[in-house]
Amino acid sequence: MSAVDTHGARDQWMCVFVYDVDNFSEPANDRAPMTVTEIYLGHVTKDDFRKNQRGELGTRTATLHKSGIEKLRKSWVYKLKR
C-alpha cells in the first residue's frame, strides 16, 4: 500500500522517507510528534516505472510499479523497530 510519484521516469538515485503523523488528537498541542519509520535509498531505472495518465489540468507523473517498489525496499537504510 505505497507509491512513489515523480515527475518523470528516469535512471536515478531515489531517497524516500516514510513517516507517521498524528492528525487526529485534539487539542493539537496533545498530538504525538511526527515519527520517521523507514528510509530507503536505492538506484532505480526507467524500467522500474509506470507512467500515469495526465488529466486535463494535471502534470505528467510516473510511479514505481510493484517490482520497482520491491527493488527500492531492498535498499533500506532505516526501519523503526515496532
C-alpha positions in Angstrom: 0.0 0.0 0.0 2.6 2.5 -1.0 3.5 4.6 -4.0 6.3 7.0 -5.0 5.3 9.5 -7.6 7.9 11.5 -9.5 7.7 14.0 -12.4 9.4 11.6 -14.8 10.7 8.1 -15.2 14.5 8.2 -15.4 17.6 6.4 -14.2 18.2 8.0 -10.8 19.1 7.6 -7.1 15.9 7.8 -5.1 15.6 8.6 -1.4 12.3 8.0 0.3 11.3 8.8 3.9 8.2 7.1 5.4 6.6 8.7 8.4 3.7 8.6 10.8 1.8 11.8 11.6 -0.9 12.3 14.3 -3.5 14.3 12.5 -6.3 13.4 14.9 -5.5 14.1 18.6 -7.2 17.2 19.9 -6.2 19.7 21.1 -3.4 19.8 18.5 -0.9 20.5 21.3 -1.5 16.9 22.5 -0.5 15.4 19.2 2.4 12.9 19.0 5.4 14.2 17.2 6.0 13.0 13.6 8.0 9.8 13.6 10.2 8.6 10.7 9.5 4.9 10.4 11.5 3.9 7.3 14.2 5.4 4.9 15.1 3.9 1.6 18.0 4.9 -0.7 18.4 3.0 -4.0 19.1 3.3 -7.7 16.1 2.9 -10.0 15.8 2.9 -13.7 13.2 3.9 -16.3 12.1 0.3 -16.5 11.1 0.4 -12.8 8.3 3.0 -13.5 4.8 3.1 -15.0 3.5 6.3 -16.5 0.4 7.8 -15.1 -2.3 9.2 -17.3 -2.5 13.0 -17.2 -5.8 14.7 -16.7 -6.8 18.0 -18.3 -5.2 20.1 -15.5 -2.7 17.6 -14.3 1.0 17.3 -14.8 2.8 14.2 -16.0 3.9 11.8 -13.3 5.5 8.4 -13.1 5.2 5.9 -10.3 7.4 2.9 -9.4 5.5 -0.2 -10.4 5.3 -3.2 -8.0 8.7 -4.6 -8.8 10.2 -1.2 -8.7 8.9 -0.6 -5.2 10.2 -4.1 -4.2 13.6 -3.2 -5.7 13.7 0.1 -3.7 12.6 -1.6 -0.5 15.6 -3.9 -0.7 17.8 -0.8 -0.4 16.5 0.2 3.1 18.7 2.4 5.3 16.5 2.6 8.4 13.4 0.7 9.7 11.9 1.6 13.0 11.5 -1.5 15.3 8.0 -1.8 16.4 
